[in-house]
Structures are given as C-alpha cells and as structure tokens.
Amino acid sequence: CALFIPWILGPQYEGAVRIAMIIAWSLPFIALQTPPADALVAARLHTLRAMLQWASVIATGGLMLVGVLAAGLQGLAIAFVVARAMIAAAMWAVPAVQGVRARAAFPRTVAVSRQ
C-alpha cells in the first residue's frame, strides 16, 4: 500500500514511501503486545500494565529523539520500530516472570489418591 502514496496524494509525497515501508515493520510488534497485556489485566495486575505502558511511552520518545537527531526522519521511523520490538519483548517477559513468582508462592498441592 505504501507504494500508492504518491499516486494517491501526489508526487510531493514520494519520500513518504520509504518511511511508510519502515513503519510497517512495527505492526507485528504492536500486535505482539496485546496478549501479554491482556494476561496482566486477567491476573489483576492493572498497575503493572499501566507502569509498562508509561515506560514504553518514555522509551519510545527517547529512542525516537535519538533516531531523529542521528538520521532524520528515516532514523525516527527506525527508532519507532526498534522501540516497538523492545516493548513487545518486555511485555512478554513480565508476565513470564510474574508466572514464575506465582508458581513459587503457590506451589501445587500434592493430590491425594482415593483408595
């Protein structure tokens, strides 16, 4: 779809094609953030999810600032994709750690067999 940008909006948007193609790489990472975020909500860890979201806003902003200063608009787009990948990884790591903690705190009881 990015290739149609100049055709739809005009030739002055030719430079937007490359940026749109870079940003498109962030879509799978954004989609990967939803399941662990929903798992945190299901586990009643709303505050933890909110803290992760706020940290992601700060991390994304910082990476995008570095990206734009280093390489202009293309650096900004690349930084956005990298930030989304890092946030997706963090979102998957936190529920995994929380699950390990929960299993350690509440070990399974030994089932008593009926004789």
Long-range contacts (C-beta under 8 A, 24 or more apart in sequence): 15-73, 18-74, 19-73, 19-74, 19-77, 22-74, 22-77, 22-78, 22-81, 23-77, 23-80, 23-81, 25-81, 26-80, 26-81, 26-84, 26-85, 29-81, 29-84, 29-85, 29-87, 29-88, 30-84, 30-88, 32-88, 32-91, 32-92, 33-84, 33-87, 33-88, 33-91, 36-91, 36-92, 36-94, 36-95, 37-91, 39-95, 40-94, 40-95, 40-98, 43-95, 43-98, 43-102, 45-98, 48-94, 48-98, 52-87, 52-90, 52-91, 52-94, 55-90, 56-83, 56-87, 56-90, 59-83, 59-86, 59-87, 60-84, 60-87
